[in-house]
């Protein structure tokens, strides 16, 4: 497996904090990577755990490479600090775990990403995204779980929004997305699953007159929660050779359709479709 450069990993984690409120995309499946490719990549790149291990307890190269090949789970953890206007100062921990679901280490490598943070505005967030492959990569299980308690300030929507009319709002948010896909041919998966977005304990402390507040209905306790619940269908084509660090190049295309039903607890019926297309290039061309 291609290992993350320690400095790139630290930059990635700090950057994740600066943009963690942005809309995420599903974790996509990597294509099969040959054992020879894994050895070549591992011999040139190290993650932060390798660096610490070398400092604390250095060993000869042959023993280190042999031990790496035998590891069932590769784990990297990085604490981080950051600052944005929407979060203030933030601190937490970010990590990634990679492993094979077969003892022979064949097929695609499964990956779990996770992040937990707390900031000076009392915002708390936990994120876990995973892509797990069954034996011979016949099935792909993608999971996205998030929880947050999010005090923030909003100014309404539309032409009447104004910074002179701030509203302080607090809510809890729970997300659960589960998608199961079946491999049809190499690099191509089809499947479906379930999506839940639940905002609850919504309350506000308006700094303006209630009647002019864009959140008037929350203050009057007519609404204190919001639920979007429905099924999803997806098509995935992915030729990347490494999910964690796809510097070897590849093509990624994901079409994700979601349909929310009141029968499943959704507040209303609505649908959406997301199309995510990417092409990866090595830069420089002859780099690992």
C-alpha positions in Angstrom: 0.0 0.0 0.0 1.3 3.5 -0.8 2.0 5.3 2.5 1.3 8.9 3.2 4.2 11.3 3.4 4.2 12.6 7.1 4.2 16.2 6.2 1.5 15.8 3.6 -0.6 13.9 6.2 -0.3 16.8 8.7 -1.2 19.3 6.0 -4.2 17.1 5.0 -5.5 17.0 8.6 -5.2 20.7 9.2 -6.8 21.4 5.9 -9.7 19.1 6.8 -10.4 21.3 9.8 -10.6 24.4 7.7 -13.2 22.9 5.4 -14.9 20.3 7.5 -18.3 22.0 7.0 -18.2 21.5 3.3 -20.3 18.9 1.5 -18.5 15.5 1.5 -18.3 12.9 -1.2 -18.5 9.1 -0.7 -15.3 7.2 -0.2 -14.6 5.4 -3.4 -13.1 1.9 -4.0 -9.5 1.4 -5.1 -8.6 -1.0 -7.8 -6.4 -4.0 -7.0 -2.8 -3.2 -6.4 -0.1 -5.8 -7.1 2.2 -7.1 -4.3 5.2 -5.9 -6.3 3.8 -2.4 -6.5 3.1 -2.3 -2.8 6.7 -3.2 -2.0 8.0 -0.6 -4.3 5.8 2.1 -2.9 6.5 1.2 0.7 10.2 1.3 0.1 10.1 5.0 -0.8 7.3 6.5 1.4 6.8 6.6 5.1 4.0 7.7 7.3 4.4 9.4 10.7 4.2 6.1 12.5 7.2 4.8 10.6 9.1 7.9 11.4 8.4 7.6 15.1 9.2 3.9 15.1 12.6 4.6 13.4 13.4 7.3 16.1 12.4 5.2 19.1 13.5 1.8 18.0 15.4 1.6 14.6 15.9 -1.8 13.0 17.6 -3.1 9.9 15.7 -2.5 6.6 15.0 -6.1 5.8 13.4 -6.8 9.2 11.3 -3.6 8.9 10.0 -4.5 5.5 9.2 -8.0 6.5 7.3 -6.8 9.6 5.4 -4.3 7.5 4.3 -7.0 5.1 2.9 -9.0 8.0 0.9 -6.2 9.6 -2.8 -6.8 9.6 -3.8 -3.1 10.2 -1.8 0.0 9.3 -2.8 2.9 11.5 -1.8 6.5 11.5 -3.0 9.1 14.1 -2.3 12.8 14.1 -3.4 15.5 16.6 -4.1 18.9 15.1 -4.9 22.5 15.9 -6.4 25.2 13.6 -8.4 28.3 13.4 -11.2 29.6 11.1 -13.8 32.4 11.5 -16.6 29.8 11.8 -15.0 27.6 14.4 -12.5 29.8 16.3 -9.6 27.8 17.6 -10.1 24.0 17.0 -8.2 21.0 18.3 -8.7 17.3 17.8 -7.3 14.1 16.4 -7.5 12.6 12.9 -6.6 9.1 11.8 -6.7 6.5 9.1 -6.6 2.7 9.3 -6.0 0.4 6.3 -6.2 -3.3 6.2 -7.0 -6.4 4.1 -10.0 -8.6 4.8 -8.2 -11.7 3.6 -5.1 -13.3 5.1 -3.4 -13.4 1.7 -3.6 -9.6 1.4 -5.2 -9.9 -2.0 -7.7 -7.6 -3.6 -8.6 -4.0 -2.6 -7.5 -2.7 0.7 -10.2 -1.5 3.1 -9.9 1.9 4.7 -11.4 3.7 7.7 -11.0 7.5 8.2 -12.0 9.2 11.4 -11.8 12.6 12.9 -12.9 14.2 16.3 -12.6 17.8 17.2 -13.7 20.5 19.7 -13.4 24.2 19.2 -13.5 27.4 21.1 -17.1 28.0 20.0 -18.2 24.8 21.9 -18.8 23.0 18.6 -18.2 19.3 18.8 -17.8 17.0 15.8 -17.1 13.3 15.1 -16.7 11.9 11.6 -16.1 8.3 10.5 -16.0 7.2 6.9 -15.1 3.7 5.8 -14.9 1.5 2.7 -14.8 -2.2 3.4 -14.3 -4.9 0.8 -15.4 -8.5 1.0 -13.4 -11.5 -0.2 -12.2 -11.1 -3.8 -13.8 -7.6 -3.8 -17.2 -9.0 -4.7 -18.9 -6.5 -2.4 -18.1 -3.0 -1.3 -19.5 -1.5 1.9 -19.3 2.3 2.2 -20.4 3.9 5.5 -20.5 7.6 6.6 -21.4 8.3 10.2 -21.2 11.8 11.7 -22.4 13.5 14.9 -22.1 17.1 15.9 -23.3 19.7 18.4 -23.1 22.9 16.5 -23.7 26.4 18.0 -23.5 29.0 15.3 -24.8 32.3 14.0 -27.0 32.6 10.9 -28.3 35.7 9.0 -31.2 34.2 7.1 -31.5 33.5 3.3 -32.5 35.6 0.3 -32.5 39.3 -0.4 -33.6 40.2 3.1 -30.5 38.6 4.8 -28.4 41.2 6.7 -25.5 41.1 9.0 -27.4 43.5 11.2 -29.9 40.7 12.0 -27.8 37.9 13.5 -29.5 34.8 15.0 -27.7 32.5 17.3 -28.8 28.9 16.7 -27.8 25.6 18.4 -28.6 22.1 17.0 -27.4 18.5 17.1 -26.8 16.7 13.9 -26.7 12.9 13.2 -25.8 11.4 9.8 -25.9 7.8 8.8 -25.2 6.7 5.2 -24.8 3.0 4.3 -24.3 1.8 0.8 -23.7 -1.7 -0.4 -22.4 -2.3 -3.9 -21.7 -5.4 -6.0 -18.9 -5.7 -8.5 -20.2 -6.2 -12.0 -16.8 -6.1 -13.8 -13.4 -4.9 -12.8 -13.5 -1.4 -11.3 -17.3 -1.1 -11.8 -19.8 -1.4 -8.9 -23.6 -1.1 -8.7 -25.6 -0.9 -5.5 -27.8 1.0 -3.1 -28.5 1.7 0.5 -30.0 4.0 3.1 -29.4 7.7 4.0 -30.4 9.6 7.2 -29.8 13.2 8.1 -31.4 14.1 11.4 -31.1 17.7 12.9 -32.6 17.8 16.4 -32.7 19.9 19.6 -32.8 23.0 17.4 -33.1 26.2 19.4 -32.2 29.8 19.0 -31.4 32.9 21.0 -32.4 35.7 18.7 -30.7 39.0 19.0 -33.5 40.8 17.2 -37.3 41.0 17.5 -38.8 37.5 17.1 -41.3 38.6 14.4 -38.3 39.7 12.1 -36.2 36.7 12.8 -35.7 34.2 10.0 -35.8 31.5 12.6 -39.1 32.7 14.2 -40.7 29.3 13.9 -37.9 27.7 15.9 -38.2 30.2 18.7 -41.9 29.5 19.0 -41.1 25.8 19.3 -43.3 24.9 16.3 -40.2 23.0 14.8 -37.3 21.7 16.8 -36.1 18.9 14.5 -35.7 18.0 10.8 -35.4 14.6 9.3 -34.4 13.5 5.8 -34.6 9.7 5.4 -34.5 7.7 2.2 -32.9 5.2 -0.1 -30.0 5.6 -2.5 -28.8 4.1 -5.7 -25.3 4.4 -7.0 -23.0 3.6 -9.9 -19.2 3.6 -9.3 -16.2 3.3 -11.7 -12.8 3.6 -10.0 -9.4 2.7 -11.4 -7.3 4.3 -8.7 -4.6 2.1 -7.4 -4.5 3.5 -3.9 -7.5 5.0 -2.1 -5.6 6.8 0.6 -3.0 8.4 -1.7 -3.9 8.1 -5.4 -0.7 9.7 -6.7 -0.2 6.8 -9.3 -3.1 8.2 -11.3 -6.5 6.8 -12.1 -10.1 7.7 -13.0 -13.1 8.1 -10.7 -16.8 8.4 -11.5 -19.6 8.2 -9.0 -23.3 8.8 -9.7 -25.3 8.9 -6.5 -29.1 9.2 -6.5 -31.1 9.7 -3.3 -34.9 9.6 -2.8 -36.4 10.6 0.6 -39.7 9.1 1.6 -42.1 10.1 4.5 -42.7 6.4 4.8 -39.2 6.1 6.1 -39.6 9.0 8.5 -38.6 11.9 6.2 -40.3 15.3 6.8 -41.0 15.6 3.1 -40.5 13.8 -0.2 -37.5 15.1 -2.2 -34.8 13.7 -4.4 -31.3 14.6 -5.4 -28.5 13.3 -7.7 -24.8 13.9 -7.3 -22.2 13.3 -10.0 -18.5 13.2 -9.0 -16.0 12.8 -11.8 -12.2 13.0 -11.3 -9.0 12.3 -13.2 -5.7 11.8 -11.3 -2.3 12.7 -12.6 1.2 12.0 -11.3 3.1 15.2 -10.6 6.0 15.2 -11.4 5.3 12.6 -14.1 8.0 10.1 -12.9 7.4 10.5 -9.1 6.1 7.6 -7.0 
